[in-house]
Amino acid sequence: QVQLVESGGGLVQAGGSLRLSCAASGRTFSIYSMGWFRQAPGKEREFVGTISWSGTSTYFADSVKGRFTISRDNAKNTVYLQMNRLKPEDTAVYYCATRPIPYSRGTADENDYDYWGQGTQVTVSS
């Protein structure tokens, strides 16, 4: 059974940084692209960024481009979301998700992902 567990969320002041982790288990992590999404109160879940299965390609939403980075450590079955220069509008529950097709690229469409973590809360105060 595939499990994704996010951690690293918390309360941070605007301009600060946080690093989220997503630990995966249950299948061969290294051959699946991963995505990060977020959902703010009263809003739909939205795409944040994605990283290819090899770790060589990343893609981000315009709202976080230049501030967020994604990396992965396939030896640890973990993907990371480094968030810098955080803004109050980054406040949301952050989710990681995995693509269901091996060696496929990441996408911005949440319907292209099959397994999701439980989410971790990020709150940015002004």
C-alpha positions, 0 to 999 in steps of 0.5 A, spaced: 500 500 500 502 506 497 503 511 503 505 519 503 507 522 509 508 530 509 511 533 515 515 540 516 509 545 516 508 550 521 507 557 523 512 562 520 513 570 519 512 573 512 519 573 509 521 566 512 522 559 510 520 552 511 522 546 508 516 540 507 518 533 506 514 528 503 516 520 505 513 515 501 513 508 502 509 502 498 512 502 491 518 504 488 519 511 489 525 513 484 521 511 478 515 516 479 514 523 478 511 527 484 507 533 485 506 538 491 499 542 491 496 546 496 489 548 499 487 555 502 481 555 506 475 556 502 479 555 496 480 549 491 486 545 491 491 548 486 498 546 483 504 548 486 510 544 483 512 538 480 519 534 480 520 528 475 522 521 477 529 522 475 529 529 479 532 533 473 526 537 471 522 541 475 516 546 474 512 551 478 506 555 478 507 562 477 505 564 484 511 560 487 516 561 481 523 563 484 521 562 491 520 555 492 524 549 489 523 542 489 528 536 490 528 529 491 532 524 495 531 517 492 535 513 496 531 516 502 524 515 498 523 523 500 521 529 496 522 536 499 519 543 498 523 548 500 519 555 501 523 561 501 520 568 502 514 566 504 507 570 503 501 570 507 497 568 501 502 562 501 498 559 507 494 553 506 495 545 507 500 542 503 499 536 499 504 531 496 502 526 491 505 521 486 503 520 479 501 513 477 505 511 471 512 510 471 517 514 468 512 519 466 513 527 467 509 531 472 503 535 471 499 541 474 493 537 474 491 534 480 487 528 476 493 525 474 496 523 481 493 517 484 496 517 491 496 523 496 498 525 503 494 527 509 497 534 508 501 539 512 499 546 515 503 552 513 501 558 516 504 565 514 503 571 518 504 578 516 
